[in-house]
Amino acid sequence: MENLKQEAINAISKLPDSADIDEIMYRLYVIDKVRKGREAVEQGDTISIEELKREIESR
């Protein structure tokens, strides 16, 4: 896996030259959320589908 800095540089470099700061920030936000999700899975910090359904239905 790439280090965070290189991953951010690569993601930004793929954006069009017309990208504004909001698009850049969103791309970085998504990278952060995906990385945190992967880390959670690696640590076993997940819930079952049944638990997720109960959580959604209780809202």
Residue pairs with C-beta under 8 A, 6 or more apart in sequence:
2 10
4 31
4 35
7 31
8 28
8 31
11 27
11 28
11 31
12 19
12 24
12 27
12 28
15 23
15 24
15 27
40 46
47 55
